[in-house]
Amino acid sequence: MVSIALITKYDHAKILKRNIYKEIEIFCFSKVEEMLAYNKDFGFLLTYSISEIISPDLIKRFKNKCFNIHAAHPNYPGRDPHHYASYDSFEYYGAVLHRIDKKVDNGEIINVDIIKVRNHTTPEGYLKVGNSSALKLFDIFLKDIYKSGNIVKKTNKYNWGNKKTKREDLKKLCCLNLNMDKEEIKRRERACNFQNKSNLWIILDKNSYQLININ
């Protein structure tokens, strides 16, 4: 029996249903501290859709069997990738399975699921594509463990993008100024509005103002 510690904010019941292998046991946790408190020696660590950083000690503990699924194209490492893909109207999107190392979204890329994006120019659209691809990679992850007892590298085609975004970068993207042209404002409006909420803001006379779309 192979055991996997899965740390994710994704629906635990839904993801557990995807495990069709009796030889694999998955233990779901929402936070790293929950897994550590469980006090069990797991064969693999997999993280998906979390903001926590895995410590070097924990990486060492799992002996090169520590992986993450990043629900985005590898061009967009870091936080909030779906917003930046929307800003760029990026043509392709998906998810990446990679080894976890000391830096965020930096480890060796093992596998990707990338599709051409059509009519998904909003952050919600890109996020939906990313999560769908992430679940496909999860299925392949389980299949590899079932067949070979380890994870098999599937691609050498992709590399991580050069810019790794943080949450404060998104705040900057959402900030408008009076010198921006109409096209730039439209790009930022598309990329920053999320789930019917406007995240745009502007600074006037050293004061910050949240913008609301009244149309």
URBELNOR-V898858 format. One record per run of one state. SS is the DSSP state (hx for helix, st for strand, lp for the rest). FROM is the first residue (numbers start at 1). LEN is the number of residues. Records with the same first field share a line. If there is no record, write none. Layout:
SS: FROM-LEN  FROM-LEN
//
This chain:
lp: 1-1  9-3  17-7  30-2  39-5  49-7  63-3  71-7  79-2  89-3  100-9  117-6  149-16  166-1  174-1  177-5  193-1  195-2  198-3  205-2  211-5
st: 2-7  24-6  44-5  66-5  78-1  92-8  109-8  165-1  175-2  194-1  197-1  201-4  207-4
hx: 12-5  32-7  56-7  81-8  123-26  167-7  182-11
//
